[in-house]
Amino acid sequence: MEVVDEKEAGVRARVEEVLGRTGSRGGVTQVRVEIQDKKGRSIIRNVKGPVRVGDNLVLLETEREARRLR
């Protein structure tokens, strides 16, 4: 069995809310996700591809947060 460093594996997050479409052609969706490791912590991220409420994402990095849509 291979031991994988937590930084390499990523952090699980669940989509709480879809905030809207962004990008020059609307190909990116802005979502609010709840970090599964730290209950109650939620951040805003940009996601490429289809996504809906309840989906699970694996975030490689959780320190940065996307700017809100205007």
C-alpha atoms as a printed R data frame, in Angstrom:
   type eleno elety resid chain resno       x      y       z
1  ATOM     1    CA   MET     A     1   0.000  0.000   0.000
2  ATOM     2    CA   GLU     A     2   1.386  3.366  -1.033
3  ATOM     3    CA   VAL     A     3   1.473  6.284   1.407
4  ATOM     4    CA   VAL     A     4   0.371  9.539  -0.244
5  ATOM     5    CA   ASP     A     5   1.177 12.947   1.226
6  ATOM     6    CA   GLU     A     6  -1.955 15.004   2.024
7  ATOM     7    CA   LYS     A     7  -0.623 17.938  -0.047
8  ATOM     8    CA   GLU     A     8  -0.400 15.697  -3.125
9  ATOM     9    CA   ALA     A     9  -3.798 14.067  -2.602
10 ATOM    10    CA   GLY     A    10  -5.857 17.259  -2.256
11 ATOM    11    CA   VAL     A    11  -8.695 18.233   0.047
12 ATOM    12    CA   ARG     A    12 -12.314 17.148  -0.361
13 ATOM    13    CA   ALA     A    13 -14.997 19.813  -0.645
14 ATOM    14    CA   ARG     A    14 -18.765 19.716  -1.266
15 ATOM    15    CA   VAL     A    15 -20.569 22.270  -3.457
16 ATOM    16    CA   GLU     A    16 -23.058 24.230  -1.307
17 ATOM    17    CA   GLU     A    17 -24.241 26.839  -3.805
18 ATOM    18    CA   VAL     A    18 -23.778 27.726  -7.480
19 ATOM    19    CA   LEU     A    19 -23.183 31.494  -7.642
20 ATOM    20    CA   GLY     A    20 -23.088 32.034 -11.408
21 ATOM    21    CA   ARG     A    21 -21.170 31.781 -14.664
22 ATOM    22    CA   THR     A    22 -17.974 33.682 -15.364
23 ATOM    23    CA   GLY     A    23 -15.204 33.771 -17.943
24 ATOM    24    CA   SER     A    24 -15.207 35.447 -21.326
25 ATOM    25    CA   ARG     A    25 -17.572 32.812 -22.759
26 ATOM    26    CA   GLY     A    26 -19.227 31.579 -19.581
27 ATOM    27    CA   GLY     A    27 -17.162 28.396 -19.477
28 ATOM    28    CA   VAL     A    28 -16.389 28.708 -15.769
29 ATOM    29    CA   THR     A    29 -18.856 28.366 -12.886
30 ATOM    30    CA   GLN     A    30 -18.338 30.151  -9.586
31 ATOM    31    CA   VAL     A    31 -19.375 28.021  -6.590
32 ATOM    32    CA   ARG     A    32 -19.291 28.143  -2.801
33 ATOM    33    CA   VAL     A    33 -17.786 24.957  -1.368
34 ATOM    34    CA   GLU     A    34 -17.569 23.620   2.178
35 ATOM    35    CA   ILE     A    35 -14.216 22.077   3.105
36 ATOM    36    CA   GLN     A    36 -14.883 18.568   4.448
37 ATOM    37    CA   ASP     A    37 -11.796 18.428   6.699
38 ATOM    38    CA   LYS     A    38 -12.695 21.662   8.511
39 ATOM    39    CA   LYS     A    39 -16.425 21.717   9.248
40 ATOM    40    CA   GLY     A    40 -18.027 25.090   8.784
41 ATOM    41    CA   ARG     A    41 -15.280 26.560   6.570
42 ATOM    42    CA   SER     A    42 -16.531 27.530   3.129
43 ATOM    43    CA   ILE     A    43 -14.744 29.317   0.291
44 ATOM    44    CA   ILE     A    44 -15.618 30.519  -3.210
45 ATOM    45    CA   ARG     A    45 -13.913 28.764  -6.122
46 ATOM    46    CA   ASN     A    46 -14.082 28.791  -9.915
47 ATOM    47    CA   VAL     A    47 -14.838 25.413 -11.501
48 ATOM    48    CA   LYS     A    48 -14.442 24.459 -15.147
49 ATOM    49    CA   GLY     A    49 -16.945 21.989 -16.515
50 ATOM    50    CA   PRO     A    50 -20.395 20.883 -15.371
51 ATOM    51    CA   VAL     A    51 -21.091 21.211 -11.641
52 ATOM    52    CA   ARG     A    52 -24.195 21.239  -9.438
53 ATOM    53    CA   VAL     A    53 -25.100 21.500  -5.760
54 ATOM    54    CA   GLY     A    54 -24.015 18.422  -3.808
55 ATOM    55    CA   ASP     A    55 -21.076 17.521  -6.055
56 ATOM    56    CA   ASN     A    56 -17.783 16.588  -4.408
57 ATOM    57    CA   LEU     A    57 -14.590 18.291  -5.564
58 ATOM    58    CA   VAL     A    58 -10.952 17.591  -4.770
59 ATOM    59    CA   LEU     A    59  -9.118 20.882  -4.270
60 ATOM    60    CA   LEU     A    60  -5.355 20.810  -4.674
61 ATOM    61    CA   GLU     A    61  -5.080 24.156  -2.898
62 ATOM    62    CA   THR     A    62  -7.440 25.753  -0.345
63 ATOM    63    CA   GLU     A    63  -5.672 28.970   0.674
64 ATOM    64    CA   ARG     A    64  -6.698 31.067  -2.336
65 ATOM    65    CA   GLU     A    65 -10.267 32.202  -2.845
66 ATOM    66    CA   ALA     A    66 -11.868 33.420  -6.091
67 ATOM    67    CA   ARG     A    67 -13.036 37.018  -6.384
68 ATOM    68    CA   ARG     A    68 -16.802 37.472  -6.336
69 ATOM    69    CA   LEU     A    69 -18.741 38.068  -9.557
70 ATOM    70    CA   ARG     A    70 -20.100 41.547 -10.186
